[in-house]
Amino acid sequence: MRNTIKDDKIASKLPADDKKKIEEDIDAAIQWLDMNQLAEADEFEDKMKELEALCNPIIAKMYQGTGADMEGGMDDDTPAASGGAGPKIEEVD
């Protein structure tokens, strides 16, 4: 997400206050990760979903506002939304 908002194509279309909000949310999540390295996998997933819930509406609003100006839509390195077709990590005993 941090790379997405630093991309020149996206950064130029994202309002400064929305960009600042996303950066603050990312920094808070990273700080939480640093403080909770021994947390359970469910806690990490919950934190990721929380961050996605904060960031995805802002990014979606930006894409809706730009319409066809985005030259092909989202980049391949943009993270999948929660519940997407991304990889699943299963716990192994």
DSSP file (Angstrom, degrees, kcal/mol; ACC not computed):
  #  RESIDUE AA STRUCTURE BP1 BP2  ACC     N-H-->O    O-->H-N    N-H-->O    O-->H-N    TCO  KAPPA ALPHA  PHI   PSI    X-CA   Y-CA   Z-CA
    1    1 A M     >        0   0    0      0, 0.0     4,-2.2     0, 0.0     5,-0.2   0.000 360.0 360.0 360.0 -39.8    0.0    0.0    0.0
    2    2 A R  H  >  +     0   0    0      1,-0.2     4,-1.0     2,-0.2     5,-0.1   0.922 360.0  48.1 -61.7 -42.4    2.9    2.3    0.8
    3    3 A N  H  > S+     0   0    0      1,-0.2     4,-0.8     2,-0.2    -1,-0.2   0.871 108.1  56.8 -64.7 -35.9    4.3    1.7   -2.6
    4    4 A T  H >4 S+     0   0    0      1,-0.2     3,-0.8     2,-0.2     6,-0.2   0.929 108.4  44.5 -61.9 -46.6    1.0    2.3   -4.2
    5    5 A I  H 3< S+     0   0    0     -4,-2.2    -1,-0.2     1,-0.2    -2,-0.2   0.668 110.9  55.1 -76.8 -13.6    0.5    5.8   -2.7
    6    6 A K  H 3< S+     0   0    0     -4,-1.0    -1,-0.2    -3,-0.2     2,-0.2   0.574  80.6 109.7 -91.0 -10.4    4.1    6.7   -3.6
    7    7 A D  S <X S-     0   0    0     -4,-0.8     4,-3.5    -3,-0.8     3,-0.4  -0.481  73.7-133.6 -63.6 130.5    3.6    5.9   -7.3
    8    8 A D  H  > S+     0   0    0      1,-0.2     4,-1.8     2,-0.2    -1,-0.1   0.860 102.9  54.6 -58.1 -39.1    3.6    9.2   -9.2
    9    9 A K  H  4 S+     0   0    0      1,-0.2     4,-0.4     2,-0.2    -1,-0.2   0.894 118.6  34.3 -62.7 -39.3    0.5    8.3  -11.2
   10   10 A I  H >> S+     0   0    0     -3,-0.4     3,-1.3    -6,-0.2     4,-1.0   0.909 113.6  56.8 -83.4 -44.4   -1.5    7.6   -8.0
   11   11 A A  H 3< S+     0   0    0     -4,-3.5     3,-0.4     1,-0.3    -2,-0.2   0.843 103.7  55.6 -57.7 -35.3    0.0   10.2   -5.7
   12   12 A S  T 3< S+     0   0    0     -4,-1.8    -1,-0.3    -5,-0.3    -2,-0.2   0.749 112.5  42.0 -71.0 -22.0   -0.9   13.0   -8.2
   13   13 A K  T <4 S+     0   0    0     -3,-1.3    -1,-0.2    -4,-0.4    -2,-0.2   0.512  96.5  90.2-100.8  -7.2   -4.6   12.0   -8.1
   14   14 A L  S  < S-     0   0    0     -4,-1.0    45,-0.1    -3,-0.4     5,-0.0  -0.792  83.0-116.4 -94.8 125.9   -4.8   11.4   -4.3
   15   15 A P     >  -     0   0    0      0, 0.0     4,-2.5     0, 0.0     3,-0.3  -0.284  24.8-119.9 -58.5 145.7   -5.8   14.3   -2.1
   16   16 A A  H  > S+     0   0    0      1,-0.2     4,-2.5     2,-0.2     5,-0.2   0.866 112.0  50.9 -58.0 -40.5   -3.1   15.3    0.3
   17   17 A D  H  > S+     0   0    0      2,-0.2     4,-2.0     1,-0.2    -1,-0.2   0.867 111.2  48.1 -70.0 -33.9   -5.2   14.7    3.4
   18   18 A D  H  > S+     0   0    0     -3,-0.3     4,-2.4     2,-0.2    -2,-0.2   0.908 112.1  49.8 -68.1 -41.4   -6.2   11.2    2.2
   19   19 A K  H  X S+     0   0    0     -4,-2.5     4,-2.4     1,-0.2    -2,-0.2   0.916 111.3  48.9 -62.6 -43.1   -2.5   10.4    1.4
   20   20 A K  H  X S+     0   0    0     -4,-2.5     4,-2.4    -5,-0.2    -1,-0.2   0.899 110.0  52.0 -62.6 -41.3   -1.5   11.6    4.9
   21   21 A K  H  X S+     0   0    0     -4,-2.0     4,-2.4     2,-0.2    -2,-0.2   0.923 110.8  47.2 -61.9 -45.6   -4.2    9.5    6.5
   22   22 A I  H  X S+     0   0    0     -4,-2.4     4,-2.6     1,-0.2    -2,-0.2   0.921 111.8  50.4 -63.0 -44.1   -3.1    6.4    4.6
   23   23 A E  H  X S+     0   0    0     -4,-2.4     4,-2.5     1,-0.2    -1,-0.2   0.902 111.2  48.7 -61.6 -40.9    0.6    7.0    5.6
   24   24 A E  H  X S+     0   0    0     -4,-2.4     4,-2.3     2,-0.2    -1,-0.2   0.909 111.7  49.3 -64.6 -41.8   -0.4    7.5    9.2
   25   25 A D  H  X S+     0   0    0     -4,-2.4     4,-2.2     2,-0.2    -2,-0.2   0.900 112.1  48.3 -64.0 -41.3   -2.4    4.2    9.2
   26   26 A I  H  X S+     0   0    0     -4,-2.6     4,-2.6     2,-0.2    -2,-0.2   0.924 111.4  49.9 -65.2 -44.6    0.5    2.3    7.6
   27   27 A D  H  X S+     0   0    0     -4,-2.5     4,-2.4     1,-0.2    -2,-0.2   0.898 110.7  50.1 -61.5 -40.4    2.9    3.7   10.1
   28   28 A A  H  X S+     0   0    0     -4,-2.3     4,-2.3     2,-0.2    -1,-0.2   0.901 111.1  49.0 -64.6 -40.4    0.6    2.7   13.0
   29   29 A A  H  X S+     0   0    0     -4,-2.2     4,-2.5     2,-0.2    -2,-0.2   0.901 111.4  49.1 -66.1 -40.7    0.3   -0.8   11.6
   30   30 A I  H  X S+     0   0    0     -4,-2.6     4,-2.5     2,-0.2    -2,-0.2   0.908 110.7  50.4 -65.4 -41.2    4.1   -1.1   11.2
   31   31 A Q  H  X S+     0   0    0     -4,-2.4     4,-1.9     2,-0.2    -2,-0.2   0.907 110.2  50.4 -62.5 -40.9    4.6    0.1   14.8
   32   32 A W  H  X S+     0   0    0     -4,-2.3     4,-1.4     1,-0.2    -2,-0.2   0.920 109.8  50.7 -62.0 -43.2    2.0   -2.5   15.9
   33   33 A L  H  < S+     0   0    0     -4,-2.5     3,-0.3     1,-0.2    -2,-0.2   0.910 109.2  50.9 -60.3 -42.9    3.9   -5.2   14.0
   34   34 A D  H >< S+     0   0    0     -4,-2.5     3,-0.5     1,-0.2    -1,-0.2   0.870 114.8  43.0 -63.0 -36.5    7.1   -4.2   15.6
   35   35 A M  H 3< S+     0   0    0     -4,-1.9    -1,-0.2     1,-0.2    -2,-0.2   0.654 119.7  42.4 -83.6 -16.1    5.6   -4.3   19.1
   36   36 A N  T ><  +     0   0    0     -4,-1.4     3,-1.8    -3,-0.3    -1,-0.2  -0.286  62.4 140.0-128.2  47.1    3.7   -7.6   18.5
   37   37 A Q  T <  S+     0   0    0     -3,-0.5    -1,-0.1     1,-0.3    -2,-0.1   0.720  76.3  52.3 -66.4 -19.8    6.1   -9.8   16.7
   38   38 A L  T 3  S+     0   0    0     -3,-0.2    -1,-0.3     2,-0.0    -2,-0.0   0.229  83.1 127.2 -99.6  14.1    5.0  -12.8   18.7
   39   39 A A    <   -     0   0    0     -3,-1.8     2,-0.1    -6,-0.2    -3,-0.0  -0.250  66.9 -97.6 -67.7 158.8    1.3  -12.3   18.0
   40   40 A E    >>  -     0   0    0      1,-0.1     4,-1.7     4,-0.0     3,-0.5  -0.342  32.4-109.2 -72.9 158.1   -0.9  -15.1   16.6
   41   41 A A  H 3> S+     0   0    0      1,-0.2     4,-2.5     2,-0.2     5,-0.2   0.860 118.8  58.1 -57.7 -37.7   -1.6  -15.4   12.9
   42   42 A D  H 3> S+     0   0    0      1,-0.2     4,-2.5     2,-0.2    -1,-0.2   0.878 103.9  52.0 -61.2 -37.5   -5.2  -14.4   13.5
   43   43 A E  H <> S+     0   0    0     -3,-0.5     4,-2.2     2,-0.2    -1,-0.2   0.897 109.5  49.1 -66.9 -39.7   -4.1  -11.1   15.1
   44   44 A F  H  X S+     0   0    0     -4,-1.7     4,-2.4     2,-0.2    -2,-0.2   0.920 112.2  48.7 -63.7 -43.1   -1.9  -10.3   12.1
   45   45 A E  H  X S+     0   0    0     -4,-2.5     4,-2.6     1,-0.2    -2,-0.2   0.902 110.4  51.0 -63.7 -41.0   -4.8  -11.0    9.8
   46   46 A D  H  X S+     0   0    0     -4,-2.5     4,-2.2     2,-0.2    -1,-0.2   0.908 110.7  48.6 -62.6 -41.4   -7.1   -8.9   11.8
   47   47 A K  H  X S+     0   0    0     -4,-2.2     4,-2.2     2,-0.2    -2,-0.2   0.899 111.5  49.9 -65.6 -40.5   -4.6   -6.0   11.7
   48   48 A M  H  X S+     0   0    0     -4,-2.4     4,-2.6     2,-0.2    -2,-0.2   0.920 111.4  48.4 -64.1 -43.6   -4.2   -6.4    8.0
   49   49 A K  H  X S+     0   0    0     -4,-2.6     4,-2.5     1,-0.2    -2,-0.2   0.880 110.0  53.0 -64.0 -37.2   -8.0   -6.4    7.5
   50   50 A E  H  X S+     0   0    0     -4,-2.2     4,-1.3     2,-0.2    -1,-0.2   0.920 110.9  46.0 -62.9 -44.3   -8.3   -3.3    9.7
   51   51 A L  H  X S+     0   0    0     -4,-2.2     4,-2.4     1,-0.2     5,-0.2   0.906 112.7  50.2 -65.7 -41.8   -5.7   -1.5    7.6
   52   52 A E  H  X S+     0   0    0     -4,-2.6     4,-2.9     1,-0.2    -2,-0.2   0.895 106.6  55.6 -62.6 -39.4   -7.4   -2.6    4.3
   53   53 A A  H  < S+     0   0    0     -4,-2.5    -1,-0.2     1,-0.2    -2,-0.2   0.817 112.9  42.7 -63.7 -29.7  -10.7   -1.3    5.7
   54   54 A L  H  < S+     0   0    0     -4,-1.3     4,-0.5    -3,-0.2    -2,-0.2   0.871 123.6  34.3 -81.1 -39.1   -9.2    2.1    6.2
   55   55 A C  H  X S+     0   0    0     -4,-2.4     4,-2.3     2,-0.1     3,-0.5   0.878 104.6  65.4 -88.2 -40.5   -7.2    2.3    3.0
   56   56 A N  H  X S+     0   0    0     -4,-2.9     4,-3.0     1,-0.2     5,-0.2   0.866  99.4  52.0 -58.1 -41.5   -9.3    0.6    0.4
   57   57 A P  H  > S+     0   0    0      0, 0.0     4,-2.3     0, 0.0    -1,-0.2   0.890 110.8  49.3 -63.2 -35.0  -12.3    3.0    0.4
   58   58 A I  H  > S+     0   0    0     -4,-0.5     4,-1.9    -3,-0.5    -2,-0.2   0.938 114.6  43.6 -66.7 -46.1   -9.9    5.9   -0.1
   59   59 A I  H  X S+     0   0    0     -4,-2.3     4,-2.4     2,-0.2     5,-0.2   0.909 114.0  51.0 -65.6 -42.4   -8.1    4.2   -3.0
   60   60 A A  H  X S+     0   0    0     -4,-3.0     4,-2.5    -5,-0.2     5,-0.2   0.908 109.1  51.1 -61.7 -42.1  -11.5    3.1   -4.5
   61   61 A K  H  X S+     0   0    0     -4,-2.3     4,-2.0    -5,-0.2    -1,-0.2   0.887 109.6  51.0 -62.1 -38.7  -12.8    6.7   -4.3
   62   62 A M  H  X S+     0   0    0     -4,-1.9     4,-1.5     2,-0.2    -2,-0.2   0.927 111.1  47.2 -64.3 -45.2   -9.7    7.9   -6.1
   63   63 A Y  H  X S+     0   0    0     -4,-2.4     4,-1.8     1,-0.2    -2,-0.2   0.876 111.7  50.8 -65.8 -37.1  -10.1    5.4   -8.9
   64   64 A Q  H  < S+     0   0    0     -4,-2.5    -1,-0.2     1,-0.2    -2,-0.2   0.882 110.2  50.5 -66.4 -36.9  -13.8    6.2   -9.2
   65   65 A G  H  < S+     0   0    0     -4,-2.0    -1,-0.2    -5,-0.2    -2,-0.2   0.782 113.1  45.1 -71.2 -27.4  -13.0    9.9   -9.5
   66   66 A T  H >< S+     0   0    0     -4,-1.5     3,-2.0     1,-0.2    -2,-0.2   0.758  81.0 172.8 -89.9 -26.0  -10.4    9.4  -12.2
   67   67 A G  G >< S+     0   0    0     -4,-1.8     3,-0.9     1,-0.3    -1,-0.2  -0.337  71.0   0.2  58.4-123.0  -12.4    7.0  -14.3
   68   68 A A  G >  S+     0   0    0      1,-0.2     3,-0.9    -2,-0.1    -1,-0.3   0.488 113.3  87.4 -79.7  -2.7  -10.6    6.3  -17.6
   69   69 A D  G <   +     0   0    0     -3,-2.0    -1,-0.2     1,-0.2    -2,-0.1   0.613  68.5  80.1 -71.3 -10.5   -7.6    8.5  -16.7
   70   70 A M  G <  S-     0   0    0     -3,-0.9    -1,-0.2    -7,-0.2    -2,-0.1   0.345  93.0-131.3 -85.7   8.1   -5.8    5.6  -14.9
   71   71 A E  S <  S-     0   0    0     -3,-0.9    -2,-0.1     1,-0.2    -3,-0.1   0.913  84.7 -10.9  46.0  64.9   -4.5    4.0  -18.1
   72   72 A G  S    S-     0   0    0     -4,-0.2    -1,-0.2     3,-0.0     2,-0.2   0.486 104.9-106.0  99.2   2.8   -5.5    0.4  -17.5
   73   73 A G  S    S+     0   0    0     -6,-0.1     2,-0.1    -3,-0.1    -5,-0.0  -0.499  76.9  10.4  84.3-148.1   -6.5    0.5  -13.8
   74   74 A M  S    S-     0   0    0     -2,-0.2     2,-0.0     1,-0.1    -4,-0.0  -0.325  76.9-109.9 -74.8 151.3   -4.6   -0.8  -10.9
   75   75 A D    >   -     0   0    0      1,-0.1     3,-1.3    -2,-0.1    -1,-0.1  -0.319  26.0-113.2 -73.0 160.8   -1.0   -2.0  -11.1
   76   76 A D  T 3  S+     0   0    0      1,-0.2    -1,-0.1    -2,-0.0    -2,-0.1   0.769 115.4  58.1 -65.9 -25.9   -0.1   -5.7  -10.8
   77   77 A D  T 3  S+     0   0    0      2,-0.1    -1,-0.2   -74,-0.0   -73,-0.1   0.409  77.1 114.8 -87.9   4.3    1.7   -5.0   -7.5
   78   78 A T  S <  S-     0   0    0     -3,-1.3    -4,-0.0     1,-0.1     0, 0.0  -0.596  76.7-109.0 -72.8 130.9   -1.4   -3.6   -5.8
   79   79 A P        -     0   0    0      0, 0.0    -1,-0.1     0, 0.0     2,-0.1  -0.261  32.4-109.5 -63.3 145.5   -2.5   -5.8   -3.0
   80   80 A A        -     0   0    0      1,-0.1     3,-0.1    -3,-0.0     4,-0.1  -0.404  38.1-102.5 -70.0 149.5   -5.6   -7.9   -3.4
   81   81 A A    >   -     0   0    0      1,-0.2     3,-1.9     2,-0.1     5,-0.3  -0.296  53.9 -74.2 -68.2 159.0   -8.6   -6.9   -1.4
   82   82 A S  T 3  S+     0   0    0      1,-0.3    -1,-0.2   -33,-0.1     3,-0.1  -0.273 123.6  22.6 -55.6 135.4   -9.5   -8.9    1.7
   83   83 A G  T 3  S+     0   0    0      1,-0.1    -1,-0.3    -3,-0.1    -2,-0.1   0.553  97.6 135.4  82.7   8.2  -11.0  -12.2    0.7
   84   84 A G  S <  S-     0   0    0     -3,-1.9    -1,-0.1     1,-0.1    -2,-0.0   0.104  75.9 -82.3 -76.4-166.2   -9.4  -12.1   -2.7
   85   85 A A  S    S+     0   0    0     -3,-0.1     3,-0.1     3,-0.0    -1,-0.1   0.150  83.5 130.5 -88.1  19.9   -7.6  -14.8   -4.6
   86   86 A G        -     0   0    0     -5,-0.3    -5,-0.0     1,-0.2    -3,-0.0  -0.104  68.5 -71.6 -68.4 171.5   -4.4  -14.2   -2.8
   87   87 A P        -     0   0    0      0, 0.0     2,-0.4     0, 0.0    -1,-0.2  -0.281  43.5-139.4 -66.5 150.0   -2.4  -17.0   -1.2
   88   88 A K        -     0   0    0     -3,-0.1     2,-0.6     2,-0.0    -3,-0.0  -0.902   6.6-148.4-109.7 138.0   -3.6  -18.7    2.0
   89   89 A I        -     0   0    0     -2,-0.4     2,-0.4     2,-0.0     0, 0.0  -0.934  14.0-162.7-108.6 122.1   -1.3  -19.6    4.8
   90   90 A E        -     0   0    0     -2,-0.6     2,-0.3     1,-0.0    -2,-0.0  -0.841  21.4-117.5-106.6 142.9   -2.2  -22.7    6.7
   91   91 A E        -     0   0    0     -2,-0.4     2,-0.5     2,-0.0    -2,-0.0  -0.595  28.2-157.4 -77.4 134.5   -0.9  -23.6   10.1
   92   92 A V              0   0    0     -2,-0.3    -1,-0.0     1,-0.1     0, 0.0  -0.945 360.0 360.0-116.3 131.7    1.1  -26.8   10.2
   93   93 A D              0   0    0     -2,-0.5    -1,-0.1     0, 0.0    -2,-0.0   0.450 360.0 360.0 -87.2 360.0    1.6  -28.8   13.4
